[in-house]
Amino acid sequence: MAMVRLKFHVAVTADALRRLNEVAKAERDREDTWIAERRRERLEPGMPRRAAAAVRSEIRAEVARMRRSGEFGGTRDDLMTRAVREELQARHLDREWPEPPEGELEAPGRRWGTPPSQPMGDGGYTDRLSVNLPQPLGETVRRAAYWTSKDAVEALQDWADRWGDGAEVALREAGRNDVPADLALLVAAGRPSAPMSALEIRERLRQQILTTGDLLRAAIFRATEQSQPGLPGATGC
């Protein structure tokens, strides 16, 4: 039975995507070289067809074992699977998480109250990567991000109830909720301006948000042996 996988789409820089693809290609080339060498060693001229098929089957089994052990990188998804596991372990997030309330993980867009983590365009996330993770691992990623961020998200909601989020966010939320733009701007204009101390509190809360994208981008850095970015959750919960 084929393994069930969860697909994730994550915004990345062009450089991060290039590095990951280079690592994946290098691993494929190394694996192909190893297979070719084993076939040269074990397949003899004139070997009966059944015996040759058995040798090839043994080599495929060895490759599968070496992929599982990490001796071979395997596919890009294999590389990401191992890196995501390591990232969760490093952050002490590799655990059994309760299921979030129904509908919470299916909400479109970013987590409530969080700004884009980096703008699209020059110097930002210009590319997107699709990653297929084994379902149990993918669920851990989604649940860890939800529960790690839950308190900060609720605090940001309270902050917005007190101060609002400004015209830009008001218009974005209005479009999402089918609220007339002029009404959203009127409500935003009627709120008191947040003092600097309140804005600093909001920024600290935003920095505590951990998204699935944060985890996957950190895993890309890990898979390509780059230094780890300072993201929420790196020292535990």
Residue pairs with C-beta under 8 A, 6 or more apart in sequence:
3 134
3 135
4 134
4 135
5 77
5 132
5 133
5 134
5 135
5 138
6 132
6 133
6 134
6 135
6 138
6 139
6 142
7 130
7 131
7 132
8 130
8 131
8 132
8 133
8 138
8 141
8 212
8 216
9 128
9 129
9 130
9 131
10 128
10 129
10 131
10 212
10 213
10 216
10 217
11 118
11 120
11 125
11 127
11 128
11 213
12 125
12 127
12 128
12 129
12 217
12 220
13 124
13 125
13 126
13 127
14 126
14 127
16 127
16 217
16 220
16 221
16 224
17 127
17 129
19 220
19 224
19 226
20 76
20 79
20 80
20 129
20 220
20 223
20 224
21 76
22 224
23 73
23 79
23 223
23 224
24 73
24 75
24 76
24 79
26 73
27 72
27 73
27 74
27 79
28 73
28 75
30 72
30 73
31 63
31 72
31 73
31 74
34 63
34 72
35 59
35 63
38 59
38 62
39 55
39 56
39 59
42 55
42 58
42 59
43 52
43 55
43 56
47 55
63 72
66 72
67 73
67 74
67 78
70 82
73 79
76 131
77 131
77 132
77 133
79 223
80 131
80 133
80 216
80 219
80 220
80 223
81 133
81 134
81 137
82 223
83 219
83 220
83 222
83 223
84 133
84 137
84 141
84 215
84 216
84 219
85 94
85 137
86 219
86 222
87 215
87 218
87 219
87 222
88 94
88 140
88 141
88 144
88 215
90 228
90 234
91 144
91 233
91 234
91 235
91 236
92 235
92 236
92 237
93 140
93 144
93 148
93 233
93 237
94 140
95 140
95 144
97 140
97 143
97 144
97 146
97 147
98 143
98 147
99 143
100 143
100 146
100 147
104 146
105 142
105 143
105 146
108 176
109 176
110 116
110 211
111 145
111 149
111 153
111 209
111 211
112 153
112 156
112 157
113 153
113 156
113 157
113 159
113 160
113 165
113 205
113 206
113 209
114 153
114 156
114 206
114 209
114 211
115 206
117 125
117 211
117 213
117 214
118 124
118 125
119 125
120 126
129 216
129 220
131 216
133 141
141 212
141 215
141 216
142 212
144 210
144 215
144 233
145 210
145 211
145 212
145 214
145 215
147 237
148 210
148 232
148 233
148 237
149 208
149 209
149 210
149 211
149 232
151 208
152 205
152 206
152 208
152 209
153 209
155 205
156 202
156 205
156 206
156 209
159 198
159 201
159 202
159 205
162 198
163 191
163 192
163 193
163 194
163 198
163 202
164 170
164 187
164 188
164 191
164 194
165 173
165 188
166 188
167 185
167 188
167 189
170 184
170 185
170 187
170 188
171 181
171 184
171 185
173 179
173 184
174 180
174 181
174 183
174 184
175 181
194 202
207 232
208 232
209 232
210 231
210 232
210 233
214 231
214 232
214 233
217 229
218 228
218 229
218 231
221 227
221 228
221 229
222 228
228 234
